[in-house]
Amino acid sequence: QLQLQESGPGLVKPSETLSVTCTVSGGSISSSSDYWGWIRQPPGKGLEWIGTMYYSGSTYYNPSLTSRVTISVDTSKNQFSLKLNSVTAADTALYYCARLGPGLAGWFDPWGQGTLVTVSS
Amino acid sequence: DIQMTQSPSSLSASVGDRVTITCRASQSISSYLNWYQQKPGKAPKLLIYAASSLQSGVPSRFSGSGSGTDFTLTISSLQTEDFATYYCQQSYNTLRITFGQGTRLEMK
């Protein structure tokens, strides 16, 4: 079945760029009905949608983060990636990737297990 | 933005209880409402999609209802494994997906 796995640096310094990659297995990231999303969760807090992408390269970002976020896809590796620049301690969170479907107005399922990124000097 | 407000924020209940969690949207979202369960240290898991459709593999004691602005998640007979945090999420505004703040279900 479809599985997602995040990988990331663990620790990022303030003002630098956070990069996290999601590897999709058991299915194709180029599926016509599926979108792919990033969601984050600060320690002890709730869920925040970061953005969504389609394999063609179309992207949709949370307006509160849009100036700092880039989501990209590598269909040859069945991966998609998140970059968040100019990070601060407020960006410390568990970062999850998930499939969104069917279509943009769908639901997130399944999710990766999450990767914790800590912003600290 | 569409604000999603869950109530209560926390809830104490016992095994066998019937539990209801409410999610209210700040504007009508038709049936574009999904529910997730999150246990400590785990990723959220989809329970209910499109307001009332049970995700495959989810026990039938879970049910969802509502449309427009008011939605409920009901657990008909609480089991030990159901103690977790529950989130609602709207996908009506696909350019600004939002989650509720969560409801923590604890053992009484």
Interface residues (C-beta under 8 A of the other chain):
Chain A: G37 G46 L47 E48 W49 T52 Y60 N62 P63 Y96 L100 L104 A105 G106 W107 F108 D109 P110 W111 G112 Q113 G114
Chain B: D1 Y32 N34 Y36 K42 A43 P44 K45 L46 Y49 A50 Q55 Y87 Q89 S91 Y92 T94 L95 R96 I97 T98 F99 G100 Q101 G102
